[in-house]
Amino acid sequence: MQDDYFKDLYAEFEAVQQSSVNASSKRLSENLAYVIRKAILSGVLQQGMPIRERVLAQELNVSRTPVREALFVLQGEGLVTLNHNRSGSVAHFSAEDIRNIYTLRGMLEGFTAECAAKKGDAQKIEDIRQALGRYQQLNADASCIAQAQADLEFHEAICAASGSQMLMTITRQVLAVTITHRSRYAYTAQQLAQAQTQHESIFNAIATGDYALAKWLMSEHVSKSSELAMQHLASGL
């Protein structure tokens, strides 16, 4: 981990702490889990990168107990692998893991899109529209991390619109694994344009309440994303 990373992580942690009404130990560990999770999902912390409890506690100016609690949470989500010596690393996934997780993601996200279209929550649909707008503004010059983060925001907005906390939690865990891989490469201009078109079609189906179409479009979109991911894995990128 580099010094600039710790500065960014500390700033993020401070902002989250200041926005928290309750500064309890539980809230502290939740906030730590949030910022570390975000660093993993955005690609700042990449697969195999070491995470040391003592170093994190020192850099974030907190005790080791909430750091340990946060890392246990992230281990439960499959994002972190912990060792007996109170150190760990960002989880590493094989090509077979990635393939299987994309298959599961297609089923889960197809269902979340269907649920979002059926529920028709106006505010949640507006949240999806705004996430779509941010993704549509990207071009091929955007970094792989920026592309992955905007993609994640769109898919998470659809999860939130499903209306099911349990479904949202499970789907986010699956999303987390694929996004850690997605943040390692950028789409070409053509690939990005195709993904943006797919996102727009999914949004339109959800916004109009066409739940069957929303489910099918999302499943197809994830399938195409899986093909690109496996191509990049095969090429060693």
PyRosetta script that sets phi, psi and omega in degrees:
from pyrosetta import init, pose_from_sequence

init()
pose = pose_from_sequence("MQDDYFKDLYAEFEAVQQSSVNASSKRLSENLAYVIRKAILSGVLQQGMPIRERVLAQELNVSRTPVREALFVLQGEGLVTLNHNRSGSVAHFSAEDIRNIYTLRGMLEGFTAECAAKKGDAQKIEDIRQALGRYQQLNADASCIAQAQADLEFHEAICAASGSQMLMTITRQVLAVTITHRSRYAYTAQQLAQAQTQHESIFNAIATGDYALAKWLMSEHVSKSSELAMQHLASGL")
pose.set_psi(1, 136.3)
pose.set_omega(1, -177.0)
pose.set_phi(2, -95.5)
pose.set_psi(2, 159.6)
pose.set_omega(2, -179.1)
pose.set_phi(3, -58.7)
pose.set_psi(3, -40.5)
pose.set_omega(3, -179.0)
pose.set_phi(4, -65.5)
pose.set_psi(4, -31.9)
pose.set_omega(4, 176.6)
pose.set_phi(5, -63.9)
pose.set_psi(5, -45.2)
pose.set_omega(5, -179.3)
pose.set_phi(6, -63.7)
pose.set_psi(6, -36.8)
pose.set_omega(6, 177.5)
pose.set_phi(7, -62.3)
pose.set_psi(7, -44.8)
pose.set_omega(7, 179.2)
pose.set_phi(8, -65.1)
pose.set_psi(8, -42.4)
pose.set_omega(8, -179.2)
pose.set_phi(9, -65.1)
pose.set_psi(9, -41.1)
pose.set_omega(9, 179.5)
pose.set_phi(10, -64.8)
pose.set_psi(10, -43.0)
pose.set_omega(10, 179.2)
pose.set_phi(11, -62.0)
pose.set_psi(11, -42.1)
pose.set_omega(11, 178.6)
pose.set_phi(12, -64.0)
pose.set_psi(12, -43.7)
pose.set_omega(12, -179.6)
pose.set_phi(13, -63.5)
pose.set_psi(13, -43.9)
pose.set_omega(13, 179.0)
pose.set_phi(14, -61.0)
pose.set_psi(14, -41.5)
pose.set_omega(14, -179.8)
pose.set_phi(15, -64.4)
pose.set_psi(15, -42.6)
pose.set_omega(15, 179.6)
pose.set_phi(16, -66.5)
pose.set_psi(16, -41.3)
pose.set_omega(16, 179.1)
pose.set_phi(17, -61.7)
pose.set_psi(17, -43.7)
pose.set_omega(17, -178.2)
pose.set_phi(18, -66.2)
pose.set_psi(18, -27.4)
pose.set_omega(18, -179.5)
pose.set_phi(19, -84.5)
pose.set_psi(19, -7.8)
pose.set_omega(19, -178.0)
pose.set_phi(20, -85.1)
pose.set_psi(20, 130.9)
pose.set_omega(20, 178.3)
pose.set_phi(21, -74.7)
pose.set_psi(21, -39.8)
pose.set_omega(21, -177.3)
pose.set_phi(22, -104.7)
pose.set_psi(22, 118.0)
pose.set_omega(22, -177.1)
pose.set_phi(23, -97.0)
pose.set_psi(23, 31.7)
pose.set_omega(23, -179.0)
pose.set_phi(24, -67.6)
pose.set_psi(24, 168.9)
pose.set_omega(24, 178.6)
pose.set_phi(25, -61.2)
pose.set_psi(25, -39.2)
pose.set_omega(25, 179.3)
pose.set_phi(26, -62.9)
pose.set_psi(26, -44.3)
pose.set_omega(26, 179.2)
pose.set_phi(27, -63.4)
pose.set_psi(27, -38.2)
pose.set_omega(27, 179.5)
pose.set_phi(28, -61.2)
pose.set_psi(28, -47.5)
pose.set_omega(28, -179.9)
pose.set_phi(29, -66.3)
pose.set_psi(29, -35.1)
pose.set_omega(29, 177.3)
pose.set_phi(30, -64.7)
pose.set_psi(30, -41.2)
pose.set_omega(30, 179.2)
pose.set_phi(31, -67.1)
pose.set_psi(31, -38.5)
pose.set_omega(31, 176.3)
pose.set_phi(32, -63.4)
pose.set_psi(32, -43.9)
pose.set_omega(32, 178.3)
pose.set_phi(33, -61.1)
pose.set_psi(33, -38.7)
pose.set_omega(33, -179.0)
pose.set_phi(34, -62.0)
pose.set_psi(34, -48.3)
pose.set_omega(34, -175.2)
pose.set_phi(35, -72.7)
pose.set_psi(35, -35.1)
pose.set_omega(35, 177.5)
pose.set_phi(36, -69.5)
pose.set_psi(36, -41.9)
pose.set_omega(36, 177.0)
pose.set_phi(37, -58.6)
pose.set_psi(37, -44.9)
pose.set_omega(37, -179.5)
pose.set_phi(38, -62.2)
pose.set_psi(38, -39.3)
pose.set_omega(38, 178.9)
pose.set_phi(39, -64.5)
pose.set_psi(39, -35.7)
pose.set_omega(39, 178.3)
pose.set_phi(40, -71.6)
pose.set_psi(40, -47.3)
pose.set_omega(40, -176.6)
pose.set_phi(41, -66.5)
pose.set_psi(41, -31.1)
pose.set_omega(41, -179.6)
pose.set_phi(42, -83.9)
pose.set_psi(42, -6.1)
pose.set_omega(42, 177.8)
pose.set_phi(43, 90.1)
pose.set_psi(43, 0.4)
pose.set_omega(43, 177.4)
pose.set_phi(44, -65.3)
pose.set_psi(44, -42.9)
pose.set_omega(44, 171.2)
pose.set_phi(45, -101.3)
pose.set_psi(45, 115.7)
pose.set_omega(45, -174.5)
pose.set_phi(46, -103.9)
pose.set_psi(46, 167.3)
pose.set_omega(46, -176.3)
pose.set_phi(47, -52.4)
pose.set_psi(47, 132.2)
pose.set_omega(47, 178.1)
pose.set_phi(48, 85.9)
pose.set_psi(48, -10.7)
pose.set_omega(48, -178.6)
pose.set_phi(49, -68.4)
pose.set_psi(49, 134.5)
pose.set_omega(49, -177.8)
pose.set_phi(50, -69.2)
pose.set_psi(50, 145.7)
pose.set_omega(50, 174.9)
pose.set_phi(51, -129.8)
pose.set_psi(51, 114.2)
pose.set_omega(51, -176.1)
pose.set_phi(52, -109.8)
pose.set_psi(52, 124.5)
pose.set_omega(52, -176.9)
pose.set_phi(53, -55.7)
pose.set_psi(53, -48.7)
pose.set_omega(53, -177.1)
pose.set_phi(54, -63.1)
pose.set_psi(54, -44.3)
pose.set_omega(54, -178.5)
pose.set_phi(55, -65.0)
pose.set_psi(55, -44.0)
pose.set_omega(55, 178.8)
pose.set_phi(56, -60.7)
pose.set_psi(56, -44.2)
pose.set_omega(56, -179.5)
pose.set_phi(57, -61.0)
pose.set_psi(57, -42.7)
pose.set_omega(57, 179.7)
pose.set_phi(58, -65.4)
pose.set_psi(58, -46.8)
pose.set_omega(58, -175.8)
pose.set_phi(59, -68.8)
pose.set_psi(59, -31.4)
pose.set_omega(59, -178.5)
pose.set_phi(60, -96.9)
pose.set_psi(60, 0.8)
pose.set_omega(60, 176.0)
pose.set_phi(61, 58.8)
pose.set_psi(61, 46.9)
pose.set_omega(61, 176.8)
pose.set_phi(62, -133.5)
pose.set_psi(62, 167.4)
pose.set_omega(62, 176.4)
pose.set_phi(63, -74.9)
pose.set_psi(63, 167.1)
pose.set_omega(63, -176.7)
pose.set_phi(64, -76.0)
pose.set_psi(64, -22.1)
pose.set_omega(64, -176.6)
pose.set_phi(65, -61.1)
pose.set_psi(65, -52.2)
pose.set_omega(65, 178.7)
pose.set_phi(66, -65.3)
pose.set_psi(66, -30.0)
pose.set_omega(66, 176.1)
pose.set_phi(67, -64.4)
pose.set_psi(67, -44.5)
pose.set_omega(67, 179.0)
pose.set_phi(68, -61.4)
pose.set_psi(68, -43.4)
pose.set_omega(68, 179.7)
pose.set_phi(69, -62.1)
pose.set_psi(69, -41.3)
pose.set_omega(69, 179.6)
pose.set_phi(70, -63.9)
pose.set_psi(70, -41.8)
pose.set_omega(70, -179.3)
pose.set_phi(71, -68.0)
pose.set_psi(71, -33.0)
pose.set_omega(71, 175.6)
pose.set_phi(72, -64.4)
pose.set_psi(72, -39.9)
pose.set_omega(72, 177.5)
pose.set_phi(73, -61.3)
pose.set_psi(73, -46.3)
pose.set_omega(73, -178.4)
pose.set_phi(74, -68.6)
pose.set_psi(74, -30.3)
pose.set_omega(74, 174.3)
pose.set_phi(75, -65.3)
pose.set_psi(75, -40.6)
pose.set_omega(75, 177.6)
pose.set_phi(76, -63.6)
pose.set_psi(76, -28.1)
pose.set_omega(76, 178.5)
pose.set_phi(77, -84.3)
pose.set_psi(77, -5.3)
pose.set_omega(77, 179.2)
pose.set_phi(78, 84.3)
pose.set_psi(78, 10.2)
pose.set_omega(78, -176.8)
pose.set_phi(79, -92.9)
pose.set_psi(79, -22.3)
pose.set_omega(79, -175.1)
pose.set_phi(80, -130.9)
pose.set_psi(80, 142.0)
pose.set_omega(80, 173.0)
pose.set_phi(81, -110.5)
pose.set_psi(81, 123.9)
pose.set_omega(81, -177.3)
pose.set_phi(82, -105.1)
pose.set_psi(82, 146.2)
pose.set_omega(82, 177.2)
pose.set_phi(83, -106.8)
pose.set_psi(83, 172.5)
pose.set_omega(83, -178.7)
pose.set_phi(84, -73.2)
pose.set_psi(84, -18.2)
pose.set_omega(84, -177.4)
pose.set_phi(85, -91.9)
pose.set_psi(85, 21.5)
pose.set_omega(85, 177.0)
pose.set_phi(86, 64.4)
pose.set_psi(86, 28.3)
pose.set_omega(86, 171.1)
pose.set_phi(87, -126.1)
pose.set_psi(87, 168.4)
pose.set_omega(87, -179.6)
pose.set_phi(88, -162.7)
pose.set_psi(88, -163.7)
pose.set_omega(88, 180.0)
pose.set_phi(89, -156.6)
pose.set_psi(89, 161.7)
pose.set_omega(89, 173.3)
pose.set_phi(90, -65.6)
pose.set_psi(90, 132.7)
pose.set_omega(90, -174.9)
pose.set_phi(91, -59.2)
pose.set_psi(91, 144.0)
pose.set_omega(91, 177.1)
pose.set_phi(92, -108.6)
pose.set_psi(92, 137.8)
pose.set_omega(92, -178.7)
pose.set_phi(93, -122.6)
pose.set_psi(93, 136.8)
pose.set_omega(93, 179.3)
pose.set_phi(94, -77.9)
pose.set_psi(94, 170.2)
pose.set_omega(94, 177.5)
pose.set_phi(95, -59.9)
pose.set_psi(95, -39.3)
pose.set_omega(95, 179.3)
pose.set_phi(96, -66.1)
pose.set_psi(96, -38.8)
pose.set_omega(96, 175.8)
pose.set_phi(97, -59.0)
pose.set_psi(97, -48.0)
pose.set_omega(97, -178.0)
pose.set_phi(98, -61.5)
pose.set_psi(98, -44.1)
pose.set_omega(98, -180.0)
pose.set_phi(99, -60.9)
pose.set_psi(99, -46.5)
pose.set_omega(99, -179.1)
pose.set_phi(100, -65.3)
pose.set_psi(100, -39.3)
pose.set_omega(100, -178.5)
pose.set_phi(101, -68.5)
pose.set_psi(101, -37.2)
pose.set_omega(101, 176.0)
pose.set_phi(102, -63.9)
pose.set_psi(102, -37.3)
pose.set_omega(102, 177.4)
pose.set_phi(103, -62.3)
pose.set_psi(103, -46.0)
pose.set_omega(103, 177.7)
pose.set_phi(104, -64.3)
pose.set_psi(104, -40.5)
pose.set_omega(104, 179.9)
pose.set_phi(105, -61.8)
pose.set_psi(105, -39.4)
pose.set_omega(105, 178.9)
pose.set_phi(106, -59.9)
pose.set_psi(106, -41.8)
pose.set_omega(106, 179.4)
pose.set_phi(107, -68.8)
pose.set_psi(107, -46.6)
pose.set_omega(107, -178.4)
pose.set_phi(108, -65.3)
pose.set_psi(108, -46.9)
pose.set_omega(108, -176.3)
pose.set_phi(109, -72.8)
pose.set_psi(109, -29.8)
pose.set_omega(109, 173.3)
pose.set_phi(110, -60.3)
pose.set_psi(110, -41.5)
pose.set_omega(110, 179.9)
pose.set_phi(111, -69.9)
pose.set_psi(111, -40.2)
pose.set_omega(111, 179.2)
pose.set_phi(112, -64.6)
pose.set_psi(112, -37.9)
pose.set_omega(112, 177.6)
pose.set_phi(113, -65.2)
pose.set_psi(113, -40.6)
pose.set_omega(113, 177.2)
pose.set_phi(114, -61.3)
pose.set_psi(114, -46.2)
pose.set_omega(114, 179.9)
pose.set_phi(115, -63.7)
pose.set_psi(115, -40.7)
pose.set_omega(115, 179.5)
pose.set_phi(116, -62.3)
pose.set_psi(116, -41.0)
pose.set_omega(116, 179.5)
pose.set_phi(117, -67.6)
pose.set_psi(117, -38.7)
pose.set_omega(117, 179.4)
pose.set_phi(118, -68.9)
pose.set_psi(118, -40.8)
pose.set_omega(118, -176.9)
pose.set_phi(119, -69.8)
pose.set_psi(119, -43.3)
pose.set_omega(119, 175.3)
pose.set_phi(120, 63.1)
pose.set_psi(120, 35.8)
pose.set_omega(120, 178.3)
pose.set_phi(121, -69.3)
pose.set_psi(121, 115.9)
pose.set_omega(121, -173.5)
pose.set_phi(122, -59.6)
pose.set_psi(122, -43.0)
pose.set_omega(122, -178.7)
pose.set_phi(123, -68.0)
pose.set_psi(123, -40.8)
pose.set_omega(123, 179.4)
pose.set_phi(124, -66.8)
pose.set_psi(124, -36.8)
pose.set_omega(124, 177.6)
pose.set_phi(125, -66.5)
pose.set_psi(125, -35.8)
pose.set_omega(125, 175.7)
pose.set_phi(126, -65.2)
pose.set_psi(126, -37.5)
pose.set_omega(126, 176.8)
pose.set_phi(127, -62.1)
pose.set_psi(127, -40.0)
pose.set_omega(127, 177.6)
pose.set_phi(128, -64.6)
pose.set_psi(128, -42.6)
pose.set_omega(128, -179.6)
pose.set_phi(129, -60.2)
pose.set_psi(129, -42.3)
pose.set_omega(129, 179.7)
pose.set_phi(130, -66.6)
pose.set_psi(130, -39.9)
pose.set_omega(130, 176.9)
pose.set_phi(131, -64.5)
pose.set_psi(131, -38.8)
pose.set_omega(131, 176.5)
pose.set_phi(132, -61.1)
pose.set_psi(132, -44.0)
pose.set_omega(132, -179.7)
pose.set_phi(133, -59.3)
pose.set_psi(133, -40.6)
pose.set_omega(133, 178.8)
pose.set_phi(134, -66.1)
pose.set_psi(134, -38.1)
pose.set_omega(134, 179.3)
pose.set_phi(135, -69.5)
pose.set_psi(135, -37.2)
pose.set_omega(135, -178.9)
pose.set_phi(136, -67.9)
pose.set_psi(136, -22.2)
pose.set_omega(136, -179.6)
pose.set_phi(137, -78.4)
pose.set_psi(137, -13.4)
pose.set_omega(137, -179.2)
pose.set_phi(138, -71.9)
pose.set_psi(138, 152.8)
pose.set_omega(138, 170.2)
pose.set_phi(139, -131.3)
pose.set_psi(139, 179.2)
pose.set_omega(139, -174.9)
pose.set_phi(140, -65.7)
pose.set_psi(140, -14.2)
pose.set_omega(140, 178.0)
pose.set_phi(141, -79.4)
pose.set_psi(141, -14.2)
pose.set_omega(141, 179.5)
pose.set_phi(142, -64.9)
pose.set_psi(142, 144.7)
pose.set_omega(142, -179.1)
pose.set_phi(143, -65.4)
pose.set_psi(143, 160.2)
pose.set_omega(143, 179.0)
pose.set_phi(144, -61.8)
pose.set_psi(144, -35.4)
pose.set_omega(144, 179.0)
pose.set_phi(145, -67.9)
pose.set_psi(145, -41.3)
pose.set_omega(145, 178.5)
pose.set_phi(146, -63.1)
pose.set_psi(146, -41.9)
pose.set_omega(146, 178.0)
pose.set_phi(147, -63.2)
pose.set_psi(147, -45.5)
pose.set_omega(147, -178.0)
pose.set_phi(148, -65.1)
pose.set_psi(148, -40.0)
pose.set_omega(148, -178.6)
pose.set_phi(149, -66.5)
pose.set_psi(149, -43.7)
pose.set_omega(149, 179.1)
pose.set_phi(150, -65.8)
pose.set_psi(150, -36.9)
pose.set_omega(150, 177.1)
pose.set_phi(151, -63.7)
pose.set_psi(151, -45.2)
pose.set_omega(151, 179.5)
pose.set_phi(152, -60.7)
pose.set_psi(152, -42.3)
pose.set_omega(152, -179.0)
pose.set_phi(153, -61.2)
pose.set_psi(153, -39.3)
pose.set_omega(153, 178.7)
pose.set_phi(154, -64.9)
pose.set_psi(154, -48.5)
pose.set_omega(154, -177.9)
pose.set_phi(155, -67.6)
pose.set_psi(155, -36.6)
pose.set_omega(155, 178.0)
pose.set_phi(156, -68.2)
pose.set_psi(156, -34.0)
pose.set_omega(156, 177.9)
pose.set_phi(157, -63.4)
pose.set_psi(157, -37.1)
pose.set_omega(157, 177.5)
pose.set_phi(158, -69.2)
pose.set_psi(158, -40.0)
pose.set_omega(158, 175.9)
pose.set_phi(159, -57.0)
pose.set_psi(159, -47.2)
pose.set_omega(159, -178.7)
pose.set_phi(160, -62.7)
pose.set_psi(160, -31.9)
pose.set_omega(160, -178.5)
pose.set_phi(161, -77.5)
pose.set_psi(161, -8.4)
pose.set_omega(161, -179.5)
pose.set_phi(162, -69.1)
pose.set_psi(162, -25.0)
pose.set_omega(162, 178.6)
pose.set_phi(163, 84.7)
pose.set_psi(163, 2.3)
pose.set_omega(163, -178.6)
pose.set_phi(164, -117.7)
pose.set_psi(164, 115.9)
pose.set_omega(164, 179.0)
pose.set_phi(165, -64.4)
pose.set_psi(165, -40.2)
pose.set_omega(165, -179.9)
pose.set_phi(166, -64.3)
pose.set_psi(166, -45.6)
pose.set_omega(166, 179.2)
pose.set_phi(167, -63.4)
pose.set_psi(167, -39.6)
pose.set_omega(167, -179.8)
pose.set_phi(168, -64.0)
pose.set_psi(168, -42.2)
pose.set_omega(168, -179.8)
pose.set_phi(169, -64.2)
pose.set_psi(169, -46.8)
pose.set_omega(169, -178.7)
pose.set_phi(170, -64.4)
pose.set_psi(170, -44.7)
pose.set_omega(170, -177.8)
pose.set_phi(171, -65.8)
pose.set_psi(171, -38.8)
pose.set_omega(171, 179.2)
pose.set_phi(172, -63.9)
pose.set_psi(172, -35.0)
pose.set_omega(172, 177.5)
pose.set_phi(173, -63.6)
pose.set_psi(173, -41.9)
pose.set_omega(173, 179.0)
pose.set_phi(174, -69.1)
pose.set_psi(174, -41.9)
pose.set_omega(174, 177.2)
pose.set_phi(175, -58.3)
pose.set_psi(175, -40.2)
pose.set_omega(175, -176.2)
pose.set_phi(176, -56.8)
pose.set_psi(176, -41.5)
pose.set_omega(176, -178.0)
pose.set_phi(177, -66.3)
pose.set_psi(177, -46.4)
pose.set_omega(177, -177.0)
pose.set_phi(178, -71.0)
pose.set_psi(178, -32.4)
pose.set_omega(178, -179.8)
pose.set_phi(179, -69.6)
pose.set_psi(179, -33.2)
pose.set_omega(179, 177.1)
pose.set_phi(180, -62.9)
pose.set_psi(180, -31.9)
pose.set_omega(180, 175.4)
pose.set_phi(181, -79.5)
pose.set_psi(181, -41.5)
pose.set_omega(181, -177.3)
pose.set_phi(182, -60.3)
pose.set_psi(182, -31.0)
pose.set_omega(182, -177.3)
pose.set_phi(183, -72.6)
pose.set_psi(183, -2.1)
pose.set_omega(183, -178.9)
pose.set_phi(184, -90.4)
pose.set_psi(184, -10.4)
pose.set_omega(184, -179.0)
pose.set_phi(185, -146.5)
pose.set_psi(185, 152.5)
pose.set_omega(185, 179.7)
pose.set_phi(186, -104.2)
pose.set_psi(186, 147.3)
pose.set_omega(186, 174.7)
pose.set_phi(187, -73.4)
pose.set_psi(187, 149.5)
pose.set_omega(187, 170.4)
pose.set_phi(188, -71.9)
pose.set_psi(188, 171.2)
pose.set_omega(188, 179.1)
pose.set_phi(189, -57.9)
pose.set_psi(189, -42.4)
pose.set_omega(189, -179.3)
pose.set_phi(190, -67.8)
pose.set_psi(190, -43.8)
pose.set_omega(190, -180.0)
pose.set_phi(191, -64.4)
pose.set_psi(191, -40.6)
pose.set_omega(191, 179.7)
pose.set_phi(192, -65.8)
pose.set_psi(192, -42.8)
pose.set_omega(192, 179.4)
pose.set_phi(193, -61.4)
pose.set_psi(193, -40.2)
pose.set_omega(193, 178.8)
pose.set_phi(194, -65.5)
pose.set_psi(194, -42.7)
pose.set_omega(194, 179.0)
pose.set_phi(195, -64.8)
pose.set_psi(195, -39.5)
pose.set_omega(195, 178.5)
pose.set_phi(196, -64.1)
pose.set_psi(196, -39.9)
pose.set_omega(196, 177.1)
pose.set_phi(197, -64.3)
pose.set_psi(197, -41.5)
pose.set_omega(197, 178.7)
pose.set_phi(198, -63.7)
pose.set_psi(198, -43.0)
pose.set_omega(198, 178.0)
pose.set_phi(199, -59.9)
pose.set_psi(199, -43.9)
pose.set_omega(199, -179.3)
pose.set_phi(200, -63.2)
pose.set_psi(200, -40.9)
pose.set_omega(200, 179.5)
pose.set_phi(201, -65.2)
pose.set_psi(201, -40.4)
pose.set_omega(201, 178.0)
pose.set_phi(202, -63.2)
pose.set_psi(202, -45.5)
pose.set_omega(202, 179.1)
pose.set_phi(203, -59.8)
pose.set_psi(203, -46.2)
pose.set_omega(203, -178.5)
pose.set_phi(204, -60.6)
pose.set_psi(204, -39.6)
pose.set_omega(204, 179.2)
pose.set_phi(205, -65.7)
pose.set_psi(205, -41.3)
pose.set_omega(205, 178.6)
pose.set_phi(206, -66.9)
pose.set_psi(206, -45.8)
pose.set_omega(206, -176.7)
pose.set_phi(207, -62.8)
pose.set_psi(207, -31.8)
pose.set_omega(207, -179.7)
pose.set_phi(208, -92.4)
pose.set_psi(208, -0.2)
pose.set_omega(208, 177.3)
pose.set_phi(209, 78.8)
pose.set_psi(209, 14.3)
pose.set_omega(209, 179.2)
pose.set_phi(210, -83.7)
pose.set_psi(210, 80.9)
pose.set_omega(210, -171.1)
pose.set_phi(211, -67.5)
pose.set_psi(211, -33.7)
pose.set_omega(211, 179.1)
pose.set_phi(212, -66.5)
pose.set_psi(212, -42.5)
pose.set_omega(212, 178.9)
pose.set_phi(213, -68.1)
pose.set_psi(213, -41.2)
pose.set_omega(213, 179.4)
pose.set_phi(214, -59.0)
pose.set_psi(214, -43.2)
pose.set_omega(214, 179.2)
pose.set_phi(215, -62.6)
pose.set_psi(215, -46.5)
pose.set_omega(215, -177.9)
pose.set_phi(216, -66.1)
pose.set_psi(216, -44.6)
pose.set_omega(216, -178.9)
pose.set_phi(217, -62.9)
pose.set_psi(217, -41.4)
pose.set_omega(217, 180.0)
pose.set_phi(218, -66.0)
pose.set_psi(218, -42.9)
pose.set_omega(218, 179.1)
pose.set_phi(219, -61.4)
pose.set_psi(219, -41.7)
pose.set_omega(219, 178.5)
pose.set_phi(220, -66.1)
pose.set_psi(220, -40.4)
pose.set_omega(220, 179.8)
pose.set_phi(221, -62.0)
pose.set_psi(221, -46.0)
pose.set_omega(221, 179.8)
pose.set_phi(222, -65.8)
pose.set_psi(222, -36.3)
pose.set_omega(222, 177.8)
pose.set_phi(223, -62.2)
pose.set_psi(223, -43.3)
pose.set_omega(223, 178.6)
pose.set_phi(224, -67.0)
pose.set_psi(224, -38.3)
pose.set_omega(224, 177.3)
pose.set_phi(225, -63.3)
pose.set_psi(225, -37.8)
pose.set_omega(225, 178.2)
pose.set_phi(226, -63.0)
pose.set_psi(226, -41.9)
pose.set_omega(226, 179.2)
pose.set_phi(227, -60.0)
pose.set_psi(227, -43.9)
pose.set_omega(227, 179.2)
pose.set_phi(228, -65.6)
pose.set_psi(228, -40.5)
pose.set_omega(228, 179.9)
pose.set_phi(229, -62.5)
pose.set_psi(229, -42.9)
pose.set_omega(229, -178.9)
pose.set_phi(230, -68.9)
pose.set_psi(230, -33.3)
pose.set_omega(230, 176.0)
pose.set_phi(231, -62.6)
pose.set_psi(231, -43.0)
pose.set_omega(231, 179.8)
pose.set_phi(232, -67.7)
pose.set_psi(232, -37.9)
pose.set_omega(232, 176.9)
pose.set_phi(233, -63.9)
pose.set_psi(233, -42.6)
pose.set_omega(233, -179.1)
pose.set_phi(234, -64.9)
pose.set_psi(234, -32.1)
pose.set_omega(234, -178.5)
pose.set_phi(235, -83.0)
pose.set_psi(235, -8.6)
pose.set_omega(235, 179.0)
pose.set_phi(236, 81.5)
pose.set_psi(236, 12.0)
pose.set_omega(236, -179.4)
pose.set_phi(237, -83.5)
pose.dump_pdb("model.pdb")
